[in-house]
């Protein structure tokens, strides 16, 4: 949908490949960190591999990609913006989501520290925190009608988010319309956290 944008394909858990690919992209003005994995298991059954993979993708990759981008300041006089895609799960415990909730909570705090330290460089950092989004991953993890009904019943708007709901929130946080917003979390949860 965006001519001229050619997204590279790489494993963000691969530190060296990420450094080379993102570093070669040139000085950026905007960054959206949206890669994530959700390995859902009961707390007592979480294996080390699931924890390591989730930390690598959900937290470590955001830190690393953001470092690479922030070290290449945007063109003179152009303010930068970073949006990290977090989750409502960063603020509410969910069964079988021990690792996912933990990595998203860590992402929220990382984003606040980034906002504090990158603000003097004219780079704003915020998160969007959606409820379940109807992506491929969302459909896989929430296809069981009993499981999804229990979650939807706790959302005042009575539905899961669509991709455009999240995209529009990201576009707002990247735009000049949010020029005085940094270190914030924008809930895109249909009211889940107030119920």
Rosetta silent file (secondary structure, phi, psi, omega in degrees, C-alpha in Angstrom):
SEQUENCE: XXXXXXXXXXXXXXXXXXXXXXXXXXXXXXXXXXXXXXXXXXXXXXXXXXXXXXXXXXXXXXXXXXXXXXXXXXXXXXXXXXXXXXXXXXXXXXXXXXXXXXXXXXXXXXXXXXXXXXXXXXXXXXXXXXXXXXXXXXXXXXXXXXXXXXXXXXXXXXXXXXXXXXXXXXXXXXXXXXXXXXXXXXXXXXXXXXX
SCORE:     score description
SCORE:     0.000 S_00000001
   1 L     0.000  -12.591 -178.131    0.000    0.000    0.000 S_00000001
   2 L  -121.943   93.902  179.773    3.010    2.308    0.314 S_00000001
   3 L   -59.072  142.898  178.771    5.018    2.572   -2.920 S_00000001
   4 L    92.012  -10.855  177.165    8.726    3.088   -2.363 S_00000001
   5 L   -98.915  121.847 -178.722    8.835    1.178    0.913 S_00000001
   6 L  -121.605   89.894 -175.751   10.780   -2.055    0.608 S_00000001
   7 L   -69.805  131.017  176.223   10.762   -3.822    3.991 S_00000001
   8 L   -75.298  153.829  177.637   13.746   -6.111    4.568 S_00000001
   9 L  -111.640  118.776  179.328   13.111   -9.637    5.812 S_00000001
  10 L  -156.542  163.174  176.583   15.359  -10.813    8.643 S_00000001
  11 L   -86.715  108.485 -176.961   15.418  -12.595   11.981 S_00000001
  12 L   -65.758  -14.465  175.444   15.509   -9.783   14.540 S_00000001
  13 L   -76.005  -13.863  177.563   16.971  -12.212   17.071 S_00000001
  14 L   -87.972   99.634 -173.060   20.115  -12.254   14.892 S_00000001
  15 H   -57.543  -47.266 -175.945   22.011   -9.273   16.340 S_00000001
  16 H   -68.167  -43.832  179.112   24.628   -8.985   13.563 S_00000001
  17 H   -63.802  -38.598  178.111   22.179   -9.341   10.662 S_00000001
  18 H   -64.570  -45.002  179.115   19.898   -6.760   12.246 S_00000001
  19 H   -57.343  -46.901 -177.376   22.793   -4.333   12.732 S_00000001
  20 H   -67.258  -45.333 -175.256   23.852   -4.675    9.088 S_00000001
  21 H   -71.349  -49.615 -178.102   20.364   -4.475    7.564 S_00000001
  22 H   -69.650  -39.274  179.029   18.890   -1.684    9.674 S_00000001
  23 H   -62.401  -30.192 -179.267   22.139    0.284    9.669 S_00000001
  24 L   -80.760   -7.332 -175.185   22.204    0.244    5.854 S_00000001
  25 L   -74.550  -13.306  179.324   18.694    1.705    5.611 S_00000001
  26 L    92.735  171.894 -177.364   19.930    5.287    6.034 S_00000001
  27 L   -66.433  119.148 -178.178   18.925    8.004    8.469 S_00000001
  28 L   -91.960  160.387  171.099   15.302    7.393    9.454 S_00000001
  29 L  -107.442  -31.699 -173.525   12.669    9.810   10.697 S_00000001
  30 E  -133.756  145.659  177.799   10.119    7.257   11.900 S_00000001
  31 E  -142.088  133.993  171.524   10.283    3.756   13.368 S_00000001
  32 E  -120.920  118.522  175.202    7.577    1.258   14.294 S_00000001
  33 E   -95.474  105.662 -173.008    8.707   -1.778   16.290 S_00000001
  34 L  -123.154   -5.076 -178.925    5.959   -4.319   15.673 S_00000001
  35 L   -68.646  139.750  178.625    7.616   -7.740   15.635 S_00000001
  36 L  -161.410  155.565  170.232    6.405  -10.058   18.386 S_00000001
  37 L  -127.060  150.101  177.332    5.905  -13.676   19.328 S_00000001
  38 L  -133.195   99.369  175.990    3.307  -15.102   21.689 S_00000001
  39 L  -100.744  106.145 -172.175    4.062  -18.571   23.018 S_00000001
  40 L   -96.732  120.853 -178.320    1.157  -19.269   25.346 S_00000001
  41 E  -150.992  152.775  172.380    1.711  -21.813   28.100 S_00000001
  42 L   -59.039  147.211 -178.399    0.827  -22.280   31.759 S_00000001
  43 H   -50.206  -45.014 -175.660    3.419  -20.668   34.027 S_00000001
  44 H   -70.741   -9.471 -177.228    4.604  -24.012   35.402 S_00000001
  45 H  -110.886    4.538 -176.967    5.262  -25.339   31.880 S_00000001
  46 L   -69.055  117.981  177.958    7.290  -22.468   30.372 S_00000001
  47 L   -86.912  160.256 -179.961   10.537  -23.922   28.953 S_00000001
  48 H   -55.874  -38.268 -177.421   13.748  -21.886   28.657 S_00000001
  49 H   -62.142  -39.057  179.706   13.508  -21.802   24.845 S_00000001
  50 H   -66.638  -41.006  177.895   10.101  -20.084   24.925 S_00000001
  51 H   -64.251  -46.398 -177.937   11.381  -17.474   27.371 S_00000001
  52 H   -62.908  -45.087 -178.909   14.542  -16.830   25.358 S_00000001
  53 H   -63.290  -43.618 -179.167   12.694  -16.518   22.026 S_00000001
  54 H   -65.394  -43.235  177.261   10.102  -14.139   23.497 S_00000001
  55 H   -63.721  -40.999  179.849   12.736  -11.963   25.156 S_00000001
  56 H   -59.634  -47.192 -174.009   14.784  -11.912   21.932 S_00000001
  57 H   -86.399  -45.963 -172.281   11.903  -10.769   19.728 S_00000001
  58 H   -78.173  -22.161 -176.393    9.565   -8.852   22.064 S_00000001
  59 H  -128.154  -56.597 -175.047   12.200   -6.873   23.966 S_00000001
  60 H   -60.129  -42.208 -179.476   15.792   -7.310   22.861 S_00000001
  61 H   -64.689  -38.019  177.980   15.027   -6.640   19.174 S_00000001
  62 H   -63.409  -46.271  178.502   13.152   -3.432   20.037 S_00000001
  63 H   -58.845  -47.804 -174.735   16.070   -2.194   22.108 S_00000001
  64 H   -67.480  -50.043 -179.721   18.574   -3.085   19.390 S_00000001
  65 H   -61.559  -41.196  179.454   16.674   -1.717   16.371 S_00000001
  66 H   -64.949  -38.112  175.572   15.852    1.472   18.287 S_00000001
  67 H   -60.505  -47.104 -178.806   19.518    1.929   19.229 S_00000001
  68 H   -58.963  -47.128 -178.152   20.568    1.589   15.596 S_00000001
  69 H   -66.988  -45.002 -176.256   17.939    4.083   14.443 S_00000001
  70 H   -68.791  -24.048  176.964   18.516    6.596   17.253 S_00000001
  71 L   -75.289  -15.185  175.871   22.261    6.626   16.597 S_00000001
  72 L  -109.700   84.145 -174.052   21.502    7.892   13.079 S_00000001
  73 L   -57.895  149.493  179.217   19.661   11.098   13.875 S_00000001
  74 L   -62.297  165.942  179.087   16.996   12.205   11.388 S_00000001
  75 L   -50.722  151.152 -176.186   17.838   14.943    8.873 S_00000001
  76 L   -45.811  125.480  175.369   18.625   18.358   10.391 S_00000001
  77 L    81.151   -3.274 -179.283   15.607   19.929   12.024 S_00000001
  78 L   -97.721  117.695  178.987   13.313   16.941   11.429 S_00000001
  79 L   -71.495  148.633  179.259   11.938   15.470   14.663 S_00000001
  80 E  -104.564  162.885  177.680   11.891   11.697   14.955 S_00000001
  81 E  -147.213  137.535  175.894    9.277    9.359   16.361 S_00000001
  82 E  -123.333  132.326  173.727    9.344    5.744   17.515 S_00000001
  83 E  -121.548  123.417  176.517    6.218    3.705   18.228 S_00000001
  84 E  -102.885  127.712 -179.364    6.583    0.369   19.976 S_00000001
  85 E   -85.662  111.542 -179.520    3.654   -2.005   19.663 S_00000001
  86 L  -103.703 -136.955 -176.015    2.939   -3.343   23.134 S_00000001
  87 L  -167.127  156.688  169.823   -0.278   -4.902   24.429 S_00000001
  88 H   -61.740  -23.508 -179.391   -3.053   -4.615   26.980 S_00000001
  89 H   -67.857   -9.870  175.654   -1.327   -7.713   28.387 S_00000001
  90 H   -73.148  -17.824 -173.172    1.416   -5.435   29.694 S_00000001
  91 L  -123.980    0.866  179.113   -1.029   -4.178   32.319 S_00000001
  92 L  -142.564  128.876  178.220   -3.337   -7.101   33.047 S_00000001
  93 L   -68.966  134.068  178.058   -2.415  -10.655   33.971 S_00000001
  94 L  -127.165  136.239  179.600   -3.792  -13.240   31.560 S_00000001
  95 L   -56.673  138.239  179.020   -3.807  -17.002   32.091 S_00000001
  96 L    68.053   12.864 -177.954   -1.103  -18.843   30.100 S_00000001
  97 E  -116.800   27.362 -174.743    0.528  -15.494   29.184 S_00000001
  98 H   -54.118  -48.902 -177.403    3.297  -15.329   31.819 S_00000001
  99 H   -72.441  -44.935 -178.711    6.078  -14.714   29.314 S_00000001
 100 H   -61.547  -49.591  178.555    4.053  -12.551   26.927 S_00000001
 101 H   -58.042  -42.115 -177.611    2.686  -10.304   29.703 S_00000001
 102 H   -66.059  -44.024 -179.432    6.163   -9.971   31.184 S_00000001
 103 H   -68.478  -34.427  179.285    7.891   -9.032   27.927 S_00000001
 104 H   -73.460  -34.298  173.471    5.200   -6.487   27.065 S_00000001
 105 H   -63.508  -42.389  177.300    5.426   -4.919   30.544 S_00000001
 106 H   -62.840  -38.214  178.211    9.173   -4.659   30.062 S_00000001
 107 H   -62.867  -40.808  177.849    8.583   -3.073   26.652 S_00000001
 108 H   -59.590  -44.508 -178.645    6.356   -0.389   28.197 S_00000001
 109 H   -71.162  -39.736  175.180    9.073    0.545   30.692 S_00000001
 110 H   -56.438  -42.696 -178.966   11.819    0.417   28.056 S_00000001
 111 H   -63.138  -38.125  177.962    9.731    2.829   25.976 S_00000001
 112 H   -66.276  -41.720  177.709    9.430    5.270   28.886 S_00000001
 113 H   -65.941  -41.115  176.656   13.197    5.226   29.452 S_00000001
 114 H   -59.955  -43.670  179.645   13.760    5.698   25.729 S_00000001
 115 H   -59.732  -42.209 -179.387   11.368    8.682   25.748 S_00000001
 116 H   -65.454  -45.605 -174.248   13.267   10.255   28.623 S_00000001
 117 H   -82.080  -27.096 -178.233   16.717    9.729   27.111 S_00000001
 118 H   -94.388  -14.054  178.194   15.866   10.406   23.445 S_00000001
 119 H   -53.223  -46.335  178.162   13.653   13.459   24.054 S_00000001
 120 H   -61.278  -17.628  176.982   16.650   15.852   24.127 S_00000001
 121 H   -94.162   10.791  179.240   17.538   14.461   20.674 S_00000001
 122 L    64.923   33.670  175.309   14.046   15.429   19.419 S_00000001
 123 E  -116.676  119.112  177.301   12.916   11.803   19.180 S_00000001
 124 E   -88.981  145.863  179.132    9.520   10.969   20.689 S_00000001
 125 E  -135.115  126.224  179.053    8.814    7.399   21.899 S_00000001
 126 E  -140.194  168.098  172.182    5.364    5.978   22.647 S_00000001
 127 E  -121.400  152.901  162.626    3.575    2.651   22.716 S_00000001
 128 E  -108.934  140.092 -174.146    0.255    1.455   21.405 S_00000001
 129 E  -126.407   83.442 -177.340   -1.292   -1.222   23.593 S_00000001
 130 E   -81.706  161.398  166.570   -3.984   -3.115   21.709 S_00000001
 131 L   -74.704 -164.451  174.323   -6.309   -5.844   22.797 S_00000001
 132 L   -56.976  131.723  178.989   -6.360   -9.009   20.683 S_00000001
 133 E  -113.900  138.553 -175.732   -5.881   -7.958   17.056 S_00000001
 134 L   -79.271   61.303  169.690   -7.234  -10.061   14.218 S_00000001
 135 L   -92.437 -179.580  175.764   -3.855  -10.792   12.626 S_00000001
 136 H   -59.051  -44.146 -179.850   -2.754  -14.323   11.720 S_00000001
 137 H   -63.833  -41.339  179.407   -1.205  -14.671   15.208 S_00000001
 138 H   -62.754  -40.991  179.649   -4.373  -13.328   16.847 S_00000001
 139 H   -66.783  -38.631  179.443   -6.569  -15.775   14.967 S_00000001
 140 H   -64.026  -47.897 -174.304   -4.328  -18.718   15.913 S_00000001
 141 H   -78.864  -16.859 -175.772   -4.244  -17.863   19.618 S_00000001
 142 L  -126.826   28.743 -178.707   -7.907  -16.829   19.920 S_00000001
 143 L   -80.491  -19.471  178.772   -9.736  -19.211   17.553 S_00000001
 144 L   -71.973  116.446 -176.348  -11.316  -21.240   20.382 S_00000001
 145 H   -57.340  -35.191  178.988  -14.846  -19.761   20.792 S_00000001
 146 H   -66.644  -44.010  179.473  -14.897  -20.438   24.552 S_00000001
 147 H   -65.188  -46.531 -176.938  -11.584  -18.686   25.064 S_00000001
 148 H   -68.457  -36.023  179.756  -12.464  -15.730   22.812 S_00000001
 149 H   -62.012  -41.098  179.536  -15.949  -15.288   24.315 S_00000001
 150 H   -61.696  -38.013  178.969  -14.490  -14.918   27.802 S_00000001
 151 H   -73.992  -47.240 -178.059  -12.178  -12.133   26.559 S_00000001
 152 H   -60.792  -34.988  179.189  -14.756  -10.360   24.375 S_00000001
 153 L   -64.446  -18.415  178.704  -17.202  -10.313   27.308 S_00000001
 154 L   -96.053    0.703  179.673  -14.649   -8.178   29.206 S_00000001
 155 L  -103.625  112.364 -177.558  -14.341   -5.639   26.355 S_00000001
 156 L   -53.455  -33.416  178.421  -17.033   -2.934   26.627 S_00000001
 157 L   -79.106   -7.023  170.118  -17.047   -2.420   22.846 S_00000001
 158 L    73.133   24.124  179.864  -17.707   -6.172   22.461 S_00000001
 159 L  -159.248  162.071  172.437  -15.112   -7.055   19.825 S_00000001
 160 L   -81.842  164.345 -179.679  -11.440   -7.612   19.132 S_00000001
 161 E   -79.761  148.932  170.801   -9.420   -4.979   17.285 S_00000001
 162 L   -95.904  161.798 -177.973   -8.878   -5.008   13.546 S_00000001
 163 H   -55.492  -42.951 -178.322   -5.484   -4.207   12.056 S_00000001
 164 H   -61.724  -30.297  177.859   -6.649   -0.731   10.931 S_00000001
 165 H   -60.589  -40.478 -179.408   -7.580    0.181   14.517 S_00000001
 166 H   -77.207  -42.933 -179.756   -3.937   -0.263   15.508 S_00000001
 167 H   -58.456  -44.570 -179.326   -2.485    1.233   12.327 S_00000001
 168 H   -63.452  -36.174  176.763   -4.506    4.435   12.741 S_00000001
 169 H   -67.589  -40.199  177.268   -3.285    4.816   16.319 S_00000001
 170 H   -63.316  -44.880 -179.928    0.314    4.311   15.192 S_00000001
 171 H   -59.759  -39.185  176.378   -0.101    6.894   12.425 S_00000001
 172 H   -60.511  -47.034 -177.006   -1.368    9.402   14.985 S_00000001
 173 H   -69.986  -23.853  175.962    1.644    8.833   17.254 S_00000001
 174 H   -81.553  -21.255 -170.964    4.050    9.161   14.304 S_00000001
 175 L   -86.262  167.365  175.641    2.416   12.367   13.074 S_00000001
 176 H   -65.673  -17.014  179.297    2.840   16.004   14.050 S_00000001
 177 H   -66.090  -15.204  176.563   -0.654   15.822   15.583 S_00000001
 178 H  -117.343   33.852 -172.717    1.008   14.154   18.596 S_00000001
 179 L   -60.720  -20.430 -178.566    4.042   16.460   18.649 S_00000001
 180 L  -109.147   17.178 -178.000    3.826   16.932   22.432 S_00000001
 181 L  -111.145  117.900  174.243    3.222   13.255   23.248 S_00000001
 182 L  -151.941  147.994 -178.200    6.107   11.092   24.415 S_00000001
 183 L    76.030   16.039 -176.004    6.487    8.364   27.013 S_00000001
 184 L  -105.548  157.776  173.228    2.788    7.534   26.699 S_00000001
 185 E  -116.555  119.979  179.461    0.865    4.318   26.165 S_00000001
 186 E   -96.709  111.375 -179.321   -2.181    4.581   23.906 S_00000001
 187 E   -75.865  127.195  176.437   -4.685    1.871   24.791 S_00000001
 188 E  -123.073   62.991 -166.364   -6.429    0.379   21.759 S_00000001
 189 L  -122.700    9.940  179.504   -8.331   -2.153   23.816 S_00000001
 190 L    62.149   16.071  179.675  -12.029   -1.390   23.386 S_00000001
 191 L    93.451    8.898 -177.305  -12.121   -0.541   27.093 S_00000001
 192 H   -51.940  -43.890 -174.762  -10.741   -3.885   28.326 S_00000001
 193 H   -74.761  -11.945  177.024   -8.597   -2.287   31.032 S_00000001
 194 H   -96.682   -5.451 -176.479  -11.495   -0.313   32.486 S_00000001
 195 L   -91.550    0.000    0.000  -13.777   -3.326   32.826 S_00000001
